[in-house]
Amino acid sequence: MTNHIHHHQQHLCVATVPLFNQLALSDQQKVESLVRHHRFSRGDQILTPAQAGKMIIVESGAVKIYQLSPSGQEQMQRMLAAGEHDGEAWLFGIENTDTFAQAEQTSEICTISYEDFAKLLNQYPSIAMRLLQLTLKRNRQLAMQNHLLGMDSVEDRLKDYLKEQMQANHSREFMLSMKLKDLAAYLGTTPETISRKFKVLERQGLIRHSARKIEILTEF
């Protein structure tokens, strides 16, 4: 038991979840106090539609998320590995009508129930406020990404992205917040293409680019 407590202090389950890991540490600890730790063996059901939806965070092991077709066939949704989670929507009261979660191997799982989470938000409105801000920010990022992906030319996508970063940083010089491969995925292209487009913009005298540092030399 002492091991468990020691381990618990070292590592917060909620620190792996994007919904929570941008909260202040003290707020993360409040959320962590709601977490229940479980150990499941291979084949154990972790969640079925009959149960109230809860967030599932995988500490170790692997969890299969699936639904059943009308004829009873398993339809695999995704596999969760250590550090991954599912069920964010259920924390906000959306009902689990059709999703099953099953341990694929011996797994250590943390869960948070909707009831506990709702109580927490009532008790600490500041956490609710911050979660709302994070959600809106993520929606804005998705809207921006959709706008960029709607453009035919990768060069235009990259230019618009750099322009947006310049405005967000209030400076013509800034560090890219993403690695090249992540930026490429974000803009719907390959790292090679992005690399090539950076060189094109440099040759045109529009930017200076070294590693992740960007300087915009002239407005485009």
Secondary structure, DSSP 4 states (H G I P E B T S, - for coil): -HHHHHHHHH--GGGG-HHHHTS-HHHHHHHHTT-EEEEE-TT-EEE-TTSPPEEEEEEESEEEEEEE-TTS-EEEEEEEETT-EE-HHHHTT---SS-EEEESSSEEEEEEEHHHHHHHHHH-HHHHHHHHHHHHHHHHHHHHHHHHHTSS-HHHHHHHHHHHHHHHHTSSEEE-SS-HHHHHHHTTS-HHHHHHHHHHHHHTTSEEEETTEEEE-S--
